[in-house]
């Protein structure tokens, strides 16, 4: 027991007001609760109080905490000591001296509020996911519609190209047939015409293939769009 503590114990009255005892009990309970939450030992707390000019040891902290259950061997606490302990534990004196039932009720209310917020947050998160999914679908539909318009334009161009290539082939084939019917047509000219016909046929076939491929892509895109309806 330190000299300061011994003097304090001798000066303490034998009978003290009930409100003072209840306040000290609440404070003692908070000291133990906060100290354990912070992972601070009684000795470490006592050592930190030296910075505040409070010269007590870990045993004194034990006796202070005993006031929570009004055990024998507990000790009263000075206001300066209470303020120093509160600050050393990173709390306020007002919070440390608040009656425990009131604090417990506040904790319960805070937990209820937190649960309510958690439920609301979960609901909002689910709604956000639904909205995001809907937006993604709308974006995909817009993309498909744009693609479909481009394909329709491509089909129009492909049909024109196919018709032109087919006409070129028919003209080349007709000219070759006419030249072949003439007895005096040079063989070199016939060979050139035959090559022209072959090239025109290949171009017509390629144009027809491009047209069919475009039609197939249009059908696929339209099917995807129908999947969103």
TARACOR-V832683 format. One line per field, one symbol per residue. phi: phi as a letter, one per 40 degrees, with the letter a starting at -180 (. if undefined). psi: psi as a letter, one per 40 degrees, with the letter a starting at -180 (. if undefined). A space follows every 10 residues. Layout:
phi = ???
psi = ???
//
This chain:
phi = .cdccccccc ccccbbddcc cccccccccc dcccccccgb cccccccccc cbgbbbbccc ccccccccbf ccgcbcbccc cccccdcccg bbccccccdc dccccccccc cccccccccc cccccccccc cccccccccc cccccccccc cccccccccc cccccccccc cccccccccc cccccccccc cccccccccc cccccccccc cccccccccc ccccccccc
psi = hidddddddd ehidhiiddd dddddddddd dddddddefh iddddddded eeehgiaddd ddddddedef iieiiihidd ddddddddef iiddddehhd dddddddddd dddddddddd dddddddddd dddddddddd dddddddddd dddddddddd dddddddddd dddddddddd ehdehidddd dddddddddd dddddddddd dddddddddd ddddddee.
//
